[in-house]
Amino acid sequence: MRKKVFLTTMTLIGILPLTAQAAQDASDELRLIVPPWPGVTVKSEILAQLAEPLGYRVETLEVSSTVGYQTLQSDEADAFLAGWLPAQQESYDATMAAGAIVDLGNNVEGARMGFAVPGYVHEAGVTSAEQLADPETAERFDHRVYSIESGSTVTDMLENAIEADTYGLGDWEGMPSSTPGMLSEVAAAVDEDRWILFYGWTPHWMIPEYDVHILDDPESVFGKNNGQSDVKTIVAKRYTKANPNLTRLLDQFTFSADEQSEFISAFSLEERDLDAVAREWIEQHPERVASFLEGVTTYDGKEAQAAVEASL
């Protein structure tokens, strides 16, 4: 089981001076920020199960994304595999402006978020958030829209839309809850073929489970391009400079939205053991694993692929 570190204090430490890239990593430790989201939880475990046979020690820090960006700046964490943008834009921009992080790009292709409906509602013709302004459509939804935790960035986005009467939502009621709470409402509605509007995103197991469709969002309530999102690998700048080998693994560690939805389903919906889900994914995707490890070595400079294969 991965060692988990719970942060209770923040120590502001200056960023280390930039140094020339070394041939060998300076540290055999990687501290990953892992908020309590199933996608990043499994993704981080897969990375750990690849890094540990290479001679690295991986710790997971169970903190929110907001605190996570602060830990990257204060030298309490090294990397974060769930930099959702634009949802985390404010934290991302502030940490980037401080010169504390390096953006290695998307680790998930095809991510998106926004107003969502089950498949039968979409088939009935509701395809755009603009249609929510229609009184009959609003009535079918009982003037309610469900979302995740109150205070989360996306729920703030939704509440701002209600306050601004975007899409005629001014007289709607926002229904924030936990993610499991929201999805239990979705499940109940689907069982009854009842219309429901909620905050949805991909990758997530909700997409195949409830045939979820994310509505067009021309007013960009959930971001530009109909809520298309980046899911970035964010690494502390000092770490990338001192540890080029593991940084290469982090840079090459990418998934499609469908791939991530698969292991989210196994872990979160089927409630399978985290270690087993990650190990099974590695065993069943040797070509993907090989692409992650291309040009990567063990901590002591040996061939990475052989070390991972020996661990399975």
Disulfide bonds with the S-S distance in Angstrom:
none
